[in-house]
C-alpha cells in the first residue's frame, strides 16, 4: 500500500496549511491578517487562497470597509473535514514510521 493514499494535494503546501490553521481558530479572517499569519506575499497568498476556494475548503466574503475593499475568509465544513482527514493520515504515517524504526 502506498504511504500516502489519503493525503490531500491541496493541503500539502505549508502556506495552505497555515491558512487553514488560522481559519480553524477564527470565524472570519481578513486578507491582511492572513498575510501576517502566513508571512506570504500578496500574490502568493492570493494564489493559495484561490486554490482553497476552488476546492471549497474556504469561502470568501468581499465588502467595502470605508473606501477600501475588504476580503475575509472562513473555513467550510468540507475544509474542516479535509484538514482533519489529512491530519489523521499524517498521524498514521508517523505511527507506521515509529513501528519500523
FIKOLZA-1660 file (N, C-alpha, C; in steps of 0.1 Angstrom, whole numbers, plus 5000, padded with zeros to 4 digits):
% residues 101
   i   px   py   pz ch aa at
   1 5008 4988 5000  A  X  N
   1 5000 5000 5000  A  X CA
   1 5009 5012 5000  A  X  C
   2 5006 5022 4991  A  X  N
   2 5014 5034 4991  A  X CA
   2 5013 5042 5004  A  X  C
   3 5023 5049 5008  A  X  N
   3 5024 5056 5021  A  X CA
   3 5014 5067 5022  A  X  C
   4 5009 5073 5012  A  X  N
   4 5001 5085 5013  A  X CA
   4 4988 5084 5005  A  X  C
   5 4981 5074 5007  A  X  N
   5 4968 5072 5000  A  X CA
   5 4958 5084 5003  A  X  C
   6 4957 5088 5015  A  X  N
   6 4947 5098 5019  A  X CA
   6 4952 5112 5020  A  X  C
   7 4965 5114 5015  A  X  N
   7 4970 5128 5016  A  X CA
   7 4963 5137 5006  A  X  C
   8 4959 5148 5010  A  X  N
   8 4951 5158 5002  A  X CA
   8 4961 5167 4995  A  X  C
   9 4962 5167 4982  A  X  N
   9 4972 5175 4975  A  X CA
   9 4970 5190 4978  A  X  C
  10 4958 5194 4980  A  X  N
  10 4955 5208 4983  A  X CA
  10 4961 5213 4997  A  X  C
  11 4964 5203 5006  A  X  N
  11 4969 5206 5019  A  X CA
  11 4984 5203 5021  A  X  C
  12 4991 5200 5010  A  X  N
  12 5005 5197 5011  A  X CA
  12 5014 5209 5011  A  X  C
  13 5008 5221 5009  A  X  N
  13 5015 5233 5009  A  X CA
  13 5016 5239 5023  A  X  C
  14 5028 5244 5027  A  X  N
  14 5030 5250 5040  A  X CA
  14 5021 5262 5042  A  X  C
  15 5020 5270 5031  A  X  N
  15 5011 5282 5032  A  X CA
  15 4997 5279 5034  A  X  C
  16 4992 5269 5026  A  X  N
  16 4978 5265 5027  A  X CA
  16 4975 5259 5040  A  X  C
  17 4984 5251 5046  A  X  N
  17 4982 5246 5059  A  X CA
  17 4982 5257 5070  A  X  C
  18 4990 5267 5068  A  X  N
  18 4990 5279 5077  A  X CA
  18 4976 5286 5076  A  X  C
  19 4971 5288 5064  A  X  N
  19 4958 5294 5062  A  X CA
  19 4947 5286 5069  A  X  C
  20 4947 5274 5066  A  X  N
  20 4937 5265 5073  A  X CA
  20 4938 5266 5088  A  X  C
  21 4950 5265 5093  A  X  N
  21 4952 5265 5107  A  X CA
  21 4947 5279 5113  A  X  C
  22 4949 5289 5107  A  X  N
  22 4945 5303 5111  A  X CA
  22 4929 5303 5111  A  X  C
  23 4923 5297 5100  A  X  N
  23 4909 5298 5099  A  X CA
  23 4902 5288 5109  A  X  C
  24 4909 5278 5113  A  X  N
  24 4903 5269 5123  A  X CA
  24 4900 5275 5136  A  X  C
  25 4908 5285 5139  A  X  N
  25 4906 5291 5153  A  X CA
  25 4899 5305 5152  A  X  C
  26 4895 5309 5141  A  X  N
  26 4888 5322 5139  A  X CA
  26 4876 5321 5130  A  X  C
  27 4866 5328 5133  A  X  N
  27 4854 5327 5125  A  X CA
  27 4856 5333 5111  A  X  C
  28 4861 5345 5110  A  X  N
  28 4864 5352 5097  A  X CA
  28 4878 5358 5099  A  X  C
  29 4886 5357 5089  A  X  N
  29 4900 5363 5089  A  X CA
  29 4902 5371 5076  A  X  C
  30 4906 5383 5078  A  X  N
  30 4908 5392 5066  A  X CA
  30 4921 5388 5059  A  X  C
  31 4922 5393 5046  A  X  N
  31 4934 5391 5038  A  X CA
  31 4946 5396 5045  A  X  C
  32 4946 5409 5050  A  X  N
  32 4958 5414 5057  A  X CA
  32 4962 5406 5069  A  X  C
  33 4952 5400 5077  A  X  N
  33 4955 5392 5088  A  X CA
  33 4962 5379 5084  A  X  C
  34 4957 5374 5073  A  X  N
  34 4964 5361 5067  A  X CA
  34 4978 5364 5062  A  X  C
  35 4980 5376 5057  A  X  N
  35 4993 5380 5052  A  X CA
  35 5003 5379 5064  A  X  C
  36 4999 5385 5075  A  X  N
  36 5007 5385 5087  A  X CA
  36 5009 5370 5092  A  X  C
  37 4998 5363 5093  A  X  N
  37 4999 5350 5099  A  X CA
  37 5008 5340 5091  A  X  C
  38 5007 5341 5078  A  X  N
  38 5015 5332 5069  A  X CA
  38 5028 5337 5065  A  X  C
  39 5030 5350 5065  A  X  N
  39 5043 5355 5060  A  X CA
  39 5044 5355 5045  A  X  C
  40 5034 5352 5038  A  X  N
  40 5034 5351 5024  A  X CA
  40 5033 5366 5017  A  X  C
  41 5036 5366 5005  A  X  N
  41 5035 5379 4997  A  X CA
  41 5020 5380 4993  A  X  C
  42 5016 5392 4989  A  X  N
  42 5002 5393 4984  A  X CA
  42 4998 5383 4973  A  X  C
  43 5007 5383 4963  A  X  N
  43 5004 5374 4951  A  X CA
  43 5004 5360 4955  A  X  C
  44 5014 5356 4963  A  X  N
  44 5015 5342 4967  A  X CA
  44 5003 5338 4976  A  X  C
  45 4999 5346 4985  A  X  N
  45 4987 5343 4994  A  X CA
  45 4975 5342 4985  A  X  C
  46 4973 5352 4976  A  X  N
  46 4961 5352 4968  A  X CA
  46 4960 5339 4960  A  X  C
  47 4971 5334 4954  A  X  N
  47 4971 5322 4947  A  X CA
  47 4967 5310 4955  A  X  C
  48 4973 5309 4967  A  X  N
  48 4969 5298 4976  A  X CA
  48 4955 5299 4981  A  X  C
  49 4950 5311 4984  A  X  N
  49 4936 5312 4988  A  X CA
  49 4927 5308 4976  A  X  C
  50 4930 5312 4964  A  X  N
  50 4922 5308 4952  A  X CA
  50 4921 5293 4951  A  X  C
  51 4932 5286 4954  A  X  N
  51 4932 5271 4953  A  X CA
  51 4922 5266 4964  A  X  C
  52 4923 5271 4976  A  X  N
  52 4914 5266 4987  A  X CA
  52 4900 5269 4984  A  X  C
  53 4897 5281 4978  A  X  N
  53 4883 5285 4975  A  X CA
  53 4878 5275 4964  A  X  C
  54 4887 5272 4954  A  X  N
  54 4883 5263 4943  A  X CA
  54 4880 5249 4948  A  X  C
  55 4887 5245 4958  A  X  N
  55 4884 5232 4964  A  X CA
  55 4872 5232 4974  A  X  C
  56 4867 5244 4976  A  X  N
  56 4856 5246 4985  A  X CA
  56 4859 5243 5000  A  X  C
  57 4872 5245 5003  A  X  N
  57 4877 5244 5017  A  X CA
  57 4876 5257 5024  A  X  C
  58 4875 5268 5016  A  X  N
  58 4874 5281 5022  A  X CA
  58 4864 5289 5014  A  X  C
  59 4857 5297 5021  A  X  N
  59 4847 5306 5014  A  X CA
  59 4852 5321 5017  A  X  C
  60 4850 5329 5007  A  X  N
  60 4854 5343 5008  A  X CA
  60 4842 5353 5008  A  X  C
  61 4843 5364 5015  A  X  N
  61 4833 5374 5015  A  X CA
  61 4839 5387 5013  A  X  C
  62 4835 5394 5002  A  X  N
  62 4841 5407 4998  A  X CA
  62 4831 5418 5001  A  X  C
  63 4837 5428 5008  A  X  N
  63 4829 5440 5012  A  X CA
  63 4838 5452 5010  A  X  C
  64 4832 5464 5013  A  X  N
  64 4839 5476 5013  A  X CA
  64 4839 5481 5027  A  X  C
  65 4851 5485 5032  A  X  N
  65 4853 5490 5045  A  X CA
  65 4858 5504 5044  A  X  C
  66 4850 5514 5046  A  X  N
  66 4853 5528 5043  A  X CA
  66 4853 5529 5028  A  X  C
  67 4865 5532 5022  A  X  N
  67 4866 5533 5008  A  X CA
  67 4874 5521 5002  A  X  C
  68 4878 5512 5011  A  X  N
  68 4887 5502 5007  A  X CA
  68 4880 5488 5006  A  X  C
  69 4884 5480 4996  A  X  N
  69 4878 5466 4996  A  X CA
  69 4884 5458 5008  A  X  C
  70 4876 5449 5013  A  X  N
  70 4880 5441 5024  A  X CA
  70 4875 5427 5021  A  X  C
  71 4884 5417 5020  A  X  N
  71 4880 5403 5017  A  X CA
  71 4883 5395 5030  A  X  C
  72 4874 5388 5034  A  X  N
  72 4875 5379 5046  A  X CA
  72 4873 5365 5042  A  X  C
  73 4879 5356 5049  A  X  N
  73 4878 5342 5046  A  X CA
  73 4874 5334 5058  A  X  C
  74 4867 5323 5055  A  X  N
  74 4862 5314 5066  A  X CA
  74 4864 5299 5061  A  X  C
  75 4867 5290 5070  A  X  N
  75 4868 5276 5066  A  X CA
  75 4854 5270 5064  A  X  C
  76 4853 5262 5055  A  X  N
  76 4840 5255 5053  A  X CA
  76 4840 5242 5060  A  X  C
  77 4828 5235 5061  A  X  N
  77 4827 5222 5067  A  X CA
  77 4836 5212 5060  A  X  C
  78 4836 5213 5046  A  X  N
  78 4844 5205 5038  A  X CA
  78 4859 5207 5041  A  X  C
  79 4863 5219 5043  A  X  N
  79 4877 5223 5046  A  X CA
  79 4881 5217 5059  A  X  C
  80 4872 5218 5069  A  X  N
  80 4875 5213 5082  A  X CA
  80 4876 5197 5082  A  X  C
  81 4867 5191 5075  A  X  N
  81 4868 5176 5073  A  X CA
  81 4881 5172 5066  A  X  C
  82 4885 5179 5055  A  X  N
  82 4897 5176 5048  A  X CA
  82 4909 5178 5057  A  X  C
  83 4910 5189 5064  A  X  N
  83 4921 5191 5073  A  X CA
  83 4923 5180 5083  A  X  C
  84 4912 5176 5090  A  X  N
  84 4913 5165 5100  A  X CA
  84 4916 5152 5094  A  X  C
  85 4911 5149 5082  A  X  N
  85 4914 5137 5075  A  X CA
  85 4929 5137 5071  A  X  C
  86 4934 5148 5067  A  X  N
  86 4948 5150 5063  A  X CA
  86 4957 5148 5076  A  X  C
  87 4953 5153 5087  A  X  N
  87 4960 5152 5100  A  X CA
  87 4960 5137 5104  A  X  C
  88 4949 5130 5102  A  X  N
  88 4948 5116 5106  A  X CA
  88 4958 5108 5097  A  X  C
  89 4959 5111 5085  A  X  N
  89 4968 5104 5076  A  X CA
  89 4983 5106 5080  A  X  C
  90 4986 5119 5084  A  X  N
  90 4999 5122 5089  A  X CA
  90 5002 5114 5102  A  X  C
  91 4993 5113 5110  A  X  N
  91 4995 5106 5123  A  X CA
  91 4997 5091 5120  A  X  C
  92 4989 5085 5110  A  X  N
  92 4991 5071 5106  A  X CA
  92 5005 5069 5101  A  X  C
  93 5010 5078 5092  A  X  N
  93 5023 5077 5087  A  X CA
  93 5034 5077 5098  A  X  C
  94 5032 5086 5108  A  X  N
  94 5041 5088 5119  A  X CA
  94 5041 5075 5127  A  X  C
  95 5029 5069 5130  A  X  N
  95 5029 5057 5138  A  X CA
  95 5036 5045 5130  A  X  C
  96 5034 5045 5117  A  X  N
  96 5040 5034 5109  A  X CA
  96 5055 5036 5109  A  X  C
  97 5060 5048 5108  A  X  N
  97 5074 5051 5108  A  X CA
  97 5080 5047 5122  A  X  C
  98 5073 5050 5133  A  X  N
  98 5078 5046 5146  A  X CA
  98 5079 5031 5148  A  X  C
  99 5069 5024 5143  A  X  N
  99 5070 5009 5144  A  X CA
  99 5081 5003 5136  A  X  C
 100 5085 5010 5125  A  X  N
 100 5095 5004 5116  A  X CA
 100 5109 5009 5119  A  X  C
 101 5111 5017 5129  A  X  N
 101 5124 5022 5132  A  X CA
 101 5131 5015 5143  A  X  C
% end
